[in-house]
């Protein structure tokens, strides 16, 4: 398990050739975990950047939903799942 900042993750190569990433966010206020599916073998730094990017997009879309405004670029991300621990 790799631990960078407060995000730790493990990777698993799937039969399809994709890479499954299981990550955990150790945050005192709200610990969570999730899965990310990538199409190619990313380096550890690229995986970390992808997780941070997806988390940021999730937070931005949540703010749009709270304001009851829907933007055209908002859509479900079926390759990134986030759960509360």
ChimeraX attribute file (.defattr): number of C-alpha atoms within 10 A of each C-alpha:
attribute: neighborCount
match mode: 1-to-1
recipient: residues
	/A:1	9
	/A:2	11
	/A:3	14
	/A:4	11
	/A:5	9
	/A:6	11
	/A:7	17
	/A:8	16
	/A:9	20
	/A:10	14
	/A:11	19
	/A:12	11
	/A:13	14
	/A:14	10
	/A:15	7
	/A:16	7
	/A:17	11
	/A:18	14
	/A:19	18
	/A:20	19
	/A:21	18
	/A:22	18
	/A:23	23
	/A:24	20
	/A:25	19
	/A:26	15
	/A:27	10
	/A:28	7
	/A:29	6
	/A:30	9
	/A:31	13
	/A:32	15
	/A:33	17
	/A:34	17
	/A:35	19
	/A:36	20
	/A:37	18
	/A:38	17
	/A:39	11
	/A:40	11
	/A:41	14
	/A:42	13
	/A:43	9
	/A:44	15
	/A:45	10
	/A:46	11
	/A:47	17
	/A:48	19
	/A:49	12
	/A:50	16
	/A:51	20
	/A:52	13
	/A:53	12
	/A:54	18
	/A:55	15
	/A:56	12
	/A:57	14
	/A:58	17
	/A:59	12
	/A:60	12
	/A:61	18
	/A:62	13
	/A:63	12
	/A:64	14
	/A:65	13
	/A:66	9
	/A:67	8
	/A:68	9
	/A:69	10
	/A:70	12
	/A:71	10
	/A:72	6
	/A:73	7
	/A:74	14
	/A:75	9
	/A:76	9
	/A:77	11
	/A:78	8
	/A:79	12
	/A:80	17
	/A:81	15
	/A:82	17
	/A:83	10
	/A:84	10
	/A:85	11
